[in-house]
């Protein structure tokens, strides 16, 4: 698992473009961690797409997760699942997962992040870093929350929410091990170029901060 840049594939953010093509472009740009996020399609309709994305990720040595749906993650043989605060609780989800599957959790404050670590999350997503149009009911916490969490959260911290190439360095300098993006890649005119620019900005910010722990 390499959460340096974690691209979330979302049909709405893609504005009608094919998610498999966006995946290919992001892979070409250097991304090695992906999540399928779909809020409307039923699991039966989504499964074939999830399976195709998983196969391509596995062939490229990339990690593939499914948002929200433990059943779909299992059926598609995904590498893991990402759950929000309103989804199946971690203590209930973990026993359902196959050994070695990744469990990522969204958090929005210090108690939630502590609870995620205590529940054995493989990474802790923290957001929203900045205002975002992807989630109308987003909770703005800013990079300051990452800085507060960094000293006590051992799991990789992933900043999420409104992250762009212009502000990603601020998130990395605050203590994130990586960032998750949706529109910054799915909505970009050239997803491969957008991926490369984000990775360049992340690496540049890391050069100016203390060495990160091995993931």
C-alpha positions in Angstrom: 0.0 0.0 0.0 1.4 3.3 -1.1 -0.9 6.2 -0.1 1.4 8.9 -1.4 -1.3 9.7 -4.0 -4.6 7.9 -3.6 -6.9 8.5 -6.6 -10.7 8.0 -5.9 -12.5 7.0 -9.1 -15.9 8.6 -9.1 -18.4 8.7 -12.0 -19.9 12.1 -11.0 -16.5 13.8 -10.8 -15.5 12.2 -14.1 -18.4 13.9 -15.8 -19.2 11.0 -18.1 -15.7 9.9 -18.9 -14.8 6.3 -18.6 -13.4 5.4 -15.2 -11.2 2.7 -16.8 -9.6 5.2 -19.0 -9.0 7.5 -16.0 -7.4 4.6 -14.2 -5.1 4.0 -17.1 -4.1 7.6 -17.2 -3.4 7.8 -13.5 -1.4 4.6 -13.6 0.6 6.1 -16.4 1.1 9.2 -14.3 2.5 7.2 -11.4 -0.4 6.6 -9.0 -0.4 3.2 -7.2 -3.5 3.4 -5.0 -7.1 3.7 -6.1 -10.6 3.6 -4.7 -13.9 3.0 -6.5 -16.5 5.4 -5.1 -20.1 5.1 -6.3 -23.1 6.4 -4.4 -25.9 5.6 -6.9 -25.4 2.3 -8.7 -26.5 -0.9 -6.9 -23.8 -3.5 -6.1 -24.9 -5.9 -8.8 -24.5 -3.3 -11.5 -21.2 -2.0 -10.1 -19.5 -5.4 -9.6 -18.4 -5.9 -13.2 -16.7 -2.5 -13.2 -15.1 -3.2 -9.8 -13.7 -6.5 -11.1 -12.2 -4.9 -14.2 -10.6 -2.1 -12.2 -9.3 -4.6 -9.7 -7.7 -6.8 -12.4 -6.0 -3.8 -14.0 -4.7 -2.5 -10.7 -3.4 -5.9 -9.7 -1.6 -6.2 -13.1 0.0 -2.9 -12.5 1.0 -3.6 -8.9 -1.4 -1.0 -7.6 -3.8 -1.2 -4.6 -7.5 -1.2 -5.2 -10.2 -0.5 -2.6 -14.0 -0.1 -2.7 -15.8 2.8 -0.9 -18.5 2.0 1.7 -19.5 -1.5 0.6 -17.8 -4.4 2.3 -19.9 -6.9 0.3 -18.8 -5.5 -3.0 -15.1 -5.3 -1.9 -15.3 -9.0 -1.0 -17.1 -10.0 -4.2 -14.7 -8.1 -6.4 -11.7 -9.5 -4.6 -10.5 -5.9 -3.8 -7.5 -5.2 -1.7 -9.6 -3.5 0.9 -12.5 -1.2 1.8 -12.8 2.4 2.9 -15.5 3.2 5.4 -16.9 6.5 6.6 -18.4 7.5 9.9 -21.9 6.5 8.9 -20.9 3.2 7.3 -20.5 -0.2 9.0 -18.4 0.3 12.1 -14.8 -0.9 11.9 -15.3 -3.4 14.7 -18.1 -5.1 12.7 -16.4 -4.8 9.3 -12.9 -6.2 10.2 -14.1 -9.7 11.0 -15.9 -9.9 7.6 -12.7 -9.0 5.7 -10.3 -11.6 4.4 -6.9 -11.8 6.1 -4.7 -9.1 4.7 -7.4 -6.9 3.4 -6.9 -3.2 4.0 -9.4 -1.2 6.2 -9.3 2.6 5.7 -11.4 4.9 7.8 -12.6 8.5 7.3 -12.2 10.8 10.4 -13.0 14.4 11.1 -11.7 15.1 14.6 -9.2 13.8 17.2 -11.5 11.3 18.9 -12.5 9.7 15.6 -8.9 9.4 14.5 -8.0 7.9 17.9 -10.9 5.4 17.6 -9.8 4.5 14.0 -6.3 3.7 15.2 -7.7 1.7 18.2 -9.9 -0.3 15.7 -6.8 -1.3 13.7 -7.3 1.0 10.7 -4.6 0.4 8.1 -4.7 4.1 7.3 -6.6 7.0 8.7 -8.1 9.5 6.2 -8.6 13.1 7.7 -10.7 15.7 6.1 -12.0 17.9 4.7 -8.7 19.7 4.3 -10.3 22.4 2.1 -13.7 23.3 0.8 -14.9 20.6 -1.7 -17.7 20.3 -4.2 -17.6 16.5 -4.2 -19.3 16.2 -0.8 -21.9 19.0 -0.2 -22.1 18.2 3.5 -18.3 18.2 4.0 -16.8 19.1 7.4 -13.9 21.5 7.0 -11.1 20.7 9.5 -8.1 22.0 7.6 -4.4 20.8 7.7 -4.2 22.0 11.4 -6.0 18.8 12.4 -3.3 16.7 10.7 -0.6 18.5 12.6 -2.4 17.8 15.9 -2.8 14.1 15.0 0.6 13.4 13.7 2.4 12.9 17.0 0.0 10.2 18.2 -1.4 8.4 15.2 1.0 5.6 14.0 -1.1 4.5 11.0 -0.5 6.4 7.8 -2.5 9.7 7.7 -4.1 10.6 4.4 -5.4 14.1 3.8 -8.6 14.4 1.8 -11.0 17.0 0.6 -10.5 19.9 -1.9 -6.8 19.0 -2.5 -5.2 20.4 -5.6 -1.7 20.8 -6.9 -1.7 24.3 -5.5 -2.4 23.3 -1.9 -1.1 19.7 -1.6 2.2 20.8 -0.2 0.5 22.4 2.8 -1.2 19.0 3.6 2.1 17.1 3.3 3.9 19.7 5.5 1.2 19.4 8.1 2.1 15.7 8.6 0.1 13.7 6.0 1.8 10.6 4.6 -0.3 11.0 1.4 -3.4 12.6 0.0 -6.6 11.3 -1.6 -8.0 13.2 -4.5 -11.2 12.9 -6.6 -11.8 16.0 -8.9 -8.1 16.9 -9.1 -7.6 13.8 -11.3 -11.0 12.5 -12.3 -12.1 16.0 -13.4 -8.8 17.1 -15.0 -8.6 17.6 -18.7 -5.4 15.4 -18.7 -5.6 12.9 -15.8 -2.1 11.5 -16.4 -0.5 15.0 -16.4 -2.5 16.0 -13.3 -1.3 12.8 -11.5 2.3 13.6 -12.4 2.0 17.2 -11.2 0.5 16.1 -7.9 3.2 13.6 -7.3 5.9 16.1 -8.1 4.4 18.6 -5.7 4.1 15.9 -3.0 7.7 14.9 -3.4 8.8 18.5 -3.4 7.0 19.1 -0.1 8.5 16.0 1.4 12.0 17.2 0.6 11.3 20.2 2.9 10.0 18.2 5.8 11.3 15.6 8.2 11.7 12.2 6.7 8.5 10.2 6.7 8.2 6.8 8.4 8.3 3.8 6.2 4.8 2.7 5.2 
